[in-house]
Amino acid sequence: MEVKLGQSQALTNMNSQNIELQRATQENQQKVNNQQKQNQQKTEEITPEKINNAVNELNKKLEMLNSQLRIETDEDTGIQVIKIVDKDTKEVIRQIPPEAVLKVAKYLNEVAGLLFDSKV
């Protein structure tokens, strides 16, 4: 008789632990969902106007270093390129992505065009 009572009590304890675990899992899932919603809202707030404002602010700060920030699109690859240029000599001081990466991307585009070029 005591063994049966002990087993039923153990089962009751296990059930209550399972319920607590389910609640904790649901709470964690809700937290994750809320965080994802907040992240989506943050990314949706970026507009071209805000980007232009940020570029203008950076240019004002770079004027002290006699430099200028440029954002361009590479003609061959369509990749956005960010350059810091010396204001007087127009020499590129830093570029993201580097010129070598753009050349590799262009080459890969050409190779892909050769491989998948189909004539109907």
Backbone as a printed PyTorch tensor [residue, N CA C, xyz], in Angstrom:
tensor([[[  0.8180,  -1.1860,   0.0000],
         [  0.0000,   0.0000,   0.0000],
         [  0.8660,   1.2550,   0.0000]],

        [[  1.9560,   1.2460,   0.7990],
         [  2.8310,   2.3920,   0.8770],
         [  3.5780,   2.6090,  -0.4330]],

        [[  3.8910,   1.5340,  -1.1310],
         [  4.5920,   1.6350,  -2.4050],
         [  3.7060,   2.3280,  -3.4230]],

        [[  2.4130,   1.9640,  -3.4550],
         [  1.4810,   2.5940,  -4.3890],
         [  1.3310,   4.0830,  -4.0910]],

        [[  1.2730,   4.4570,  -2.8250],
         [  1.1670,   5.8620,  -2.4620],
         [  2.4210,   6.6160,  -2.8830]],

        [[  3.5850,   5.9810,  -2.7020],
         [  4.8400,   6.6110,  -3.0820],
         [  4.9170,   6.8110,  -4.5900]],

        [[  4.4380,   5.8260,  -5.3580],
         [  4.4570,   5.9470,  -6.8220],
         [  3.5160,   7.0440,  -7.2950]],

        [[  2.3280,   7.0980,  -6.7230],
         [  1.3790,   8.1200,  -7.1420],
         [  1.8830,   9.5200,  -6.7650]],

        [[  2.5420,   9.6170,  -5.6190],
         [  3.1000,  10.9040,  -5.2100],
         [  4.2360,  11.3020,  -6.1560]],

        [[  5.0580,  10.3450,  -6.5630],
         [  6.1470,  10.6240,  -7.5040],
         [  5.5890,  11.0670,  -8.8440]],

        [[  4.5150,  10.4050,  -9.3070],
         [  3.8820,  10.7910, -10.5670],
         [  3.2990,  12.1990, -10.4750]],

        [[  2.7150,  12.5300,  -9.3550],
         [  2.1640,  13.8680,  -9.1590],
         [  3.2770,  14.9080,  -9.1990]],

        [[  4.3970,  14.6010,  -8.5570],
         [  5.5330,  15.5240,  -8.5760],
         [  6.0720,  15.6950,  -9.9970]],

        [[  6.1510,  14.5940, -10.7520],
         [  6.6430,  14.6620, -12.1250],
         [  5.6980,  15.4880, -12.9920]],

        [[  4.3970,  15.2960, -12.8090],
         [  3.4240,  16.0670, -13.5750],
         [  3.5350,  17.5560, -13.2720]],

        [[  3.6980,  17.8970, -12.0160],
         [  3.8100,  19.3170, -11.6690],
         [  5.1060,  19.8980, -12.2320]],

        [[  6.1890,  19.1060, -12.2510],
         [  7.4430,  19.5770, -12.8370],
         [  7.2950,  19.7660, -14.3480]],

        [[  6.5820,  18.8530, -14.9960],
         [  6.3410,  18.9800, -16.4360],
         [  5.5350,  20.2360, -16.7570]],

        [[  4.5400,  20.5190, -15.9340],
         [  3.7160,  21.7100, -16.1390],
         [  4.5670,  22.9620, -15.9740]],

        [[  5.4250,  22.9820, -14.9570],
         [  6.3080,  24.1320, -14.7380],
         [  7.2800,  24.2960, -15.9110]],

        [[  7.7950,  23.1850, -16.4070],
         [  8.7080,  23.2260, -17.5480],
         [  8.0020,  23.7610, -18.7880]],

        [[  6.7690,  23.3370, -19.0280],
         [  6.0010,  23.8350, -20.1640],
         [  5.7590,  25.3350, -20.0450]],

        [[  5.4220,  25.7930, -18.8580],
         [  5.2000,  27.2270, -18.6410],
         [  6.4810,  28.0220, -18.9180]],

        [[  7.5950,  27.5130, -18.4050],
         [  8.8660,  28.2010, -18.6200],
         [  9.2180,  28.2330, -20.1050]],

        [[  8.9640,  27.1440, -20.8040],
         [  9.2390,  27.0760, -22.2430],
         [  8.3710,  28.0790, -22.9960]],

        [[  7.0920,  28.1610, -22.6420],
         [  6.1990,  29.1140, -23.2840],
         [  6.6320,  30.5550, -23.0130]],

        [[  7.0540,  30.8350, -21.7900],
         [  7.5160,  32.1850, -21.4570],
         [  8.7640,  32.5450, -22.2700]],

        [[  9.6810,  31.5720, -22.3790],
         [ 10.8920,  31.8250, -23.1680],
         [ 10.5580,  32.0590, -24.6340]],

        [[  9.6180,  31.2850, -25.1610],
         [  9.2130,  31.4480, -26.5590],
         [  8.5810,  32.8210, -26.7690]],

        [[  7.7760,  33.2760, -25.8210],
         [  7.1840,  34.6020, -25.9160],
         [  8.2530,  35.6870, -25.8980]],

        [[  9.2810,  35.5100, -25.0570],
         [ 10.3810,  36.4790, -25.0050],
         [ 11.1160,  36.5270, -26.3400]],

        [[ 11.3610,  35.3540, -26.9200],
         [ 12.0490,  35.2910, -28.2140],
         [ 11.2050,  35.9730, -29.2870]],

        [[  9.9060,  35.7110, -29.3040],
         [  9.0160,  36.3380, -30.2830],
         [  8.9970,  37.8580, -30.1230]],

        [[  8.9480,  38.3280, -28.8780],
         [  8.9680,  39.7680, -28.6350],
         [ 10.2760,  40.3950, -29.1160]],

        [[ 11.3950,  39.7030, -28.8700],
         [ 12.6930,  40.2150, -29.3120],
         [ 12.7560,  40.2780, -30.8360]],

        [[ 12.2160,  39.2510, -31.5050],
         [ 12.2020,  39.2480, -32.9660],
         [ 11.3630,  40.4050, -33.5020]],

        [[ 10.2310,  40.6700, -32.8770],
         [  9.3880,  41.7880, -33.3100],
         [ 10.1170,  43.1140, -33.1400]],

        [[ 10.8340,  43.2720, -32.0200],
         [ 11.5820,  44.5030, -31.7900],
         [ 12.6870,  44.6640, -32.8330]],

        [[ 13.3670,  43.5750, -33.1660],
         [ 14.4260,  43.6370, -34.1720],
         [ 13.8660,  44.0190, -35.5360]],

        [[ 12.7020,  43.4780, -35.8890],
         [ 12.0740,  43.8180, -37.1640],
         [ 11.7120,  45.2930, -37.2060]],

        [[ 11.1990,  45.8150, -36.0980],
         [ 10.8360,  47.2240, -36.0490],
         [ 12.0670,  48.1050, -36.2160]],

        [[ 13.1840,  47.7030, -35.6270],
         [ 14.4070,  48.4830, -35.7410],
         [ 14.9040,  48.5110, -37.1730]],

        [[ 14.8620,  47.3700, -37.8660],
         [ 15.3540,  47.3360, -39.2390],
         [ 14.4100,  48.0540, -40.1900]],

        [[ 13.1430,  48.0940, -39.8850],
         [ 12.1820,  48.7740, -40.7450],
         [ 12.3310,  50.2900, -40.6690]],

        [[ 12.9690,  50.7970, -39.6160],
         [ 13.0790,  52.2320, -39.4230],
         [ 14.1710,  52.8580, -40.2810]],

        [[ 15.0320,  52.0740, -40.9010],
         [ 16.1140,  52.6200, -41.7240],
         [ 15.5370,  53.0480, -43.0710]],

        [[ 15.7420,  54.3280, -43.3880],
         [ 15.2450,  54.8770, -44.6430],
         [ 16.4100,  55.5250, -45.3930]],

        [[ 16.2610,  55.7110, -46.6960],
         [ 17.3170,  56.4000, -47.4520],
         [ 17.6160,  57.7880, -46.8960]],

        [[ 16.6010,  58.4620, -46.3900],
         [ 16.8050,  59.7890, -45.8060],
         [ 17.7190,  59.7170, -44.5870]],

        [[ 17.5140,  58.7020, -43.7470],
         [ 18.3610,  58.5390, -42.5700],
         [ 19.7890,  58.1910, -42.9700]],

        [[ 19.9440,  57.3970, -43.9980],
         [ 21.2780,  57.0490, -44.4840],
         [ 21.9850,  58.2990, -44.9940]],

        [[ 21.2760,  59.1110, -45.7720],
         [ 21.8590,  60.3560, -46.2730],
         [ 22.2620,  61.2810, -45.1360]],

        [[ 21.4280,  61.3660, -44.1050],
         [ 21.7630,  62.1940, -42.9480],
         [ 23.0230,  61.6900, -42.2520]],

        [[ 23.1290,  60.3630, -42.1150],
         [ 24.3150,  59.7910, -41.4750],
         [ 25.5630,  60.0610, -42.3020]],

        [[ 25.4460,  59.9360, -43.6250],
         [ 26.5830,  60.2180, -44.5060],
         [ 26.9960,  61.6800, -44.3850]],

        [[ 26.0350,  62.5780, -44.3560],
         [ 26.3370,  64.0050, -44.2130],
         [ 27.0460,  64.3040, -42.8950]],

        [[ 26.5920,  63.6620, -41.8160],
         [ 27.2340,  63.8610, -40.5150],
         [ 28.6690,  63.3430, -40.5370]],

        [[ 28.8690,  62.1750, -41.1560],
         [ 30.2260,  61.6290, -41.2560],
         [ 31.1170,  62.5330, -42.0950]],

        [[ 30.5690,  63.0720, -43.1690],
         [ 31.3570,  63.9810, -44.0070],
         [ 31.7850,  65.2190, -43.2330]],

        [[ 30.9060,  65.7330, -42.3820],
         [ 31.2650,  66.8930, -41.5670],
         [ 32.4380,  66.5610, -40.6400]],

        [[ 32.4040,  65.3630, -40.0590],
         [ 33.4810,  64.9520, -39.1600],
         [ 34.7630,  64.6550, -39.9340]],

        [[ 34.6270,  64.1090, -41.1330],
         [ 35.8000,  63.7850, -41.9360],
         [ 36.4600,  65.0250, -42.5310]],

        [[ 35.7400,  66.1360, -42.5960],
         [ 36.3170,  67.3820, -43.1020],
         [ 37.5360,  67.7980, -42.2780]],

        [[ 37.5010,  67.4870, -40.9960],
         [ 38.6360,  67.8080, -40.1370],
         [ 39.8890,  67.0350, -40.5760]],

        [[ 39.6740,  65.8750, -41.1550],
         [ 40.7900,  65.0520, -41.6230],
         [ 41.0650,  65.2630, -43.1070]],

        [[ 40.4030,  66.2630, -43.6880],
         [ 40.5380,  66.5600, -45.1130],
         [ 40.1440,  65.3480, -45.9590]],

        [[ 39.0820,  64.6670, -45.5470],
         [ 38.6030,  63.4750, -46.2440],
         [ 37.1180,  63.6040, -46.5360]],

        [[ 36.6510,  62.6980, -47.3920],
         [ 35.2480,  62.7190, -47.7860],
         [ 34.7520,  61.2860, -47.9150]],

        [[ 33.5010,  61.0460, -47.5220],
         [ 32.8900,  59.7310, -47.6250],
         [ 32.0490,  59.6760, -48.8830]],

        [[ 32.2280,  58.6040, -49.6460],
         [ 31.4280,  58.4010, -50.8600],
         [ 30.8230,  57.0090, -50.8230]],

        [[ 29.5720,  56.9330, -51.2340],
         [ 28.9070,  55.6440, -51.3920],
         [ 28.5170,  55.5380, -52.8520]],

        [[ 29.0710,  54.5220, -53.5080],
         [ 28.8510,  54.3420, -54.9400],
         [ 28.4140,  52.9090, -55.2040]],

        [[ 27.9130,  52.6820, -56.4040],
         [ 27.5810,  51.3350, -56.8480],
         [ 28.5520,  50.9540, -57.9540]],

        [[ 29.2130,  49.8040, -57.7740],
         [ 30.1380,  49.3230, -58.7890],
         [ 29.3440,  48.9600, -60.0420]],

        [[ 29.7720,  49.4710, -61.1940],
         [ 29.0260,  49.2770, -62.4390],
         [ 29.0090,  47.8250, -62.8910]],

        [[ 30.1170,  47.1230, -62.7160],
         [ 30.2170,  45.7570, -63.2220],
         [ 29.4700,  44.7410, -62.3680]],

        [[ 29.4650,  44.9320, -61.0480],
         [ 28.8810,  43.9310, -60.1550],
         [ 27.5740,  44.3670, -59.5030]],

        [[ 27.3410,  45.6810, -59.4340],
         [ 26.1450,  46.1780, -58.7560],
         [ 26.2940,  46.2130, -57.2470]],

        [[ 27.5130,  46.0110, -56.7520],
         [ 27.7810,  45.9960, -55.3100],
         [ 27.9810,  47.4300, -54.8130]],

        [[ 27.3960,  47.7310, -53.6480],
         [ 27.5850,  49.0360, -53.0260],
         [ 29.0140,  49.1360, -52.5060]],

        [[ 29.6950,  50.2470, -52.8060],
         [ 31.0800,  50.4660, -52.4070],
         [ 31.1540,  51.7510, -51.5740]],

        [[ 31.8000,  51.6440, -50.4250],
         [ 31.9860,  52.7840, -49.5450],
         [ 33.4520,  53.1810, -49.6320]],

        [[ 33.7000,  54.4580, -49.9170],
         [ 35.0680,  54.9380, -50.0670],
         [ 35.3020,  56.1450, -49.1790]],

        [[ 36.5020,  56.2010, -48.5970],
         [ 36.9680,  57.4110, -47.9300],
         [ 38.0470,  57.9750, -48.8410]],

        [[ 37.8280,  59.2050, -49.3050],
         [ 38.6570,  59.8080, -50.3300],
         [ 39.3120,  61.0780, -49.7860]],

        [[ 40.5900,  61.2740, -50.1340],
         [ 41.2800,  62.5210, -49.8000],
         [ 40.6260,  63.6440, -50.5870]],

        [[ 40.2490,  64.7020, -49.9050],
         [ 39.4810,  65.7750, -50.5270],
         [ 40.2750,  66.5180, -51.6060]],

        [[ 41.5640,  66.6920, -51.4040],
         [ 42.3740,  67.4600, -52.3530],
         [ 42.8470,  66.6130, -53.5370]],

        [[ 43.4290,  65.4580, -53.2480],
         [ 44.0320,  64.6390, -54.3070],
         [ 43.0410,  63.6720, -54.9430]],

        [[ 41.8900,  63.5080, -54.3240],
         [ 40.8610,  62.5540, -54.7740],
         [ 41.3580,  61.1050, -54.7220]],

        [[ 42.4130,  60.8550, -53.9570],
         [ 42.9720,  59.5090, -53.7960],
         [ 42.1190,  58.7290, -52.7940]],

        [[ 41.8300,  57.4510, -53.1170],
         [ 41.0440,  56.6030, -52.2250],
         [ 41.9340,  56.1660, -51.0660]],

        [[ 41.5210,  56.5110, -49.8600],
         [ 42.2750,  56.1490, -48.6620],
         [ 41.8700,  54.7570, -48.1910]],

        [[ 40.5760,  54.5160, -48.1780],
         [ 40.0530,  53.2270, -47.7280],
         [ 38.8080,  52.9210, -48.5340]],

        [[ 38.6100,  51.6250, -48.8540],
         [ 37.4410,  51.2260, -49.6340],
         [ 36.8880,  49.9270, -49.0660]],

        [[ 35.5650,  49.8710, -48.9420],
         [ 34.8790,  48.6650, -48.4780],
         [ 33.7930,  48.3260, -49.4820]],

        [[ 33.7580,  47.1610, -50.0960],
         [ 34.7790,  46.1180, -50.0910],
         [ 35.9870,  46.5450, -50.9170]],

        [[ 37.1440,  45.9370, -50.6390],
         [ 38.3570,  46.2960, -51.3780],
         [ 38.2300,  46.0030, -52.8760]],

        [[ 39.0760,  46.6420, -53.6520],
         [ 39.0610,  46.4880, -55.1050],
         [ 39.2480,  45.0200, -55.5090]],

        [[ 40.0820,  44.2890, -54.7780],
         [ 40.3260,  42.8760, -55.0910],
         [ 39.0390,  42.0560, -54.9770]],

        [[ 38.2250,  42.3590, -53.9890],
         [ 36.9570,  41.6380, -53.8120],
         [ 36.0240,  41.9320, -54.9810]],

        [[ 36.0020,  43.1750, -55.4320],
         [ 35.1580,  43.5310, -56.5800],
         [ 35.6190,  42.8000, -57.8420]],

        [[ 36.9440,  42.6730, -58.0140],
         [ 37.4590,  41.9520, -59.1820],
         [ 37.0680,  40.4790, -59.1350]],

        [[ 37.1450,  39.8720, -57.9510],
         [ 36.7450,  38.4680, -57.8010],
         [ 35.2570,  38.3160, -58.0840]],

        [[ 34.4430,  39.2270, -57.5780],
         [ 32.9920,  39.1640, -57.8180],
         [ 32.6920,  39.2950, -59.3050]],

        [[ 33.3970,  40.1910, -59.9780],
         [ 33.2030,  40.3690, -61.4210],
         [ 33.5890,  39.0970, -62.1630]],

        [[ 34.7260,  38.5110, -61.7750],
         [ 35.1870,  37.2790, -62.4210],
         [ 34.1820,  36.1530, -62.2060]],

        [[ 33.6680,  36.0260, -60.9870],
         [ 32.6880,  34.9720, -60.7000],
         [ 31.4030,  35.1770, -61.5000]],

        [[ 30.9970,  36.4200, -61.6670],
         [ 29.8160,  36.7050, -62.4870],
         [ 30.0490,  36.2900, -63.9330]],

        [[ 31.2620,  36.5560, -64.4350],
         [ 31.5860,  36.1820, -65.8130],
         [ 31.6120,  34.6710, -65.9740]],

        [[ 32.2220,  33.9750, -65.0110],
         [ 32.2920,  32.5130, -65.0690],
         [ 30.8960,  31.9150, -64.9770]],

        [[ 30.0810,  32.4480, -64.0920],
         [ 28.7090,  31.9410, -63.9620],
         [ 27.9440,  32.1720, -65.2550]],

        [[ 28.1970,  33.2870, -65.9150],
         [ 27.5410,  33.5650, -67.1920],
         [ 27.9550,  32.5640, -68.2580]],

        [[ 29.2270,  32.1540, -68.2370],
         [ 29.6990,  31.1550, -69.2020],
         [ 29.1070,  29.7860, -68.9160]],

        [[ 29.0270,  29.4430, -67.6400],
         [ 28.5220,  28.1170, -67.2730],
         [ 27.0400,  27.9640, -67.5160]],

        [[ 26.2910,  29.0230, -67.2770],
         [ 24.8420,  28.9210, -67.3560],
         [ 24.2780,  29.6090, -68.5830]],

        [[ 25.1180,  29.9820, -69.5160],
         [ 24.6530,  30.6030, -70.7520],
         [ 23.9730,  29.5430, -71.5890]],

        [[ 22.7130,  29.7310, -71.8580],
         [ 21.9960,  28.7190, -72.6300],
         [ 21.3680,  29.3800, -73.8560]],

        [[ 21.4370,  28.6660, -74.9370],
         [ 20.8320,  29.1670, -76.1720],
         [ 19.5920,  28.3410, -76.4440]],

        [[ 18.5110,  29.0250, -76.6990],
         [ 17.2380,  28.3380, -76.9130],
         [ 16.9830,  28.1790, -78.3700]]])
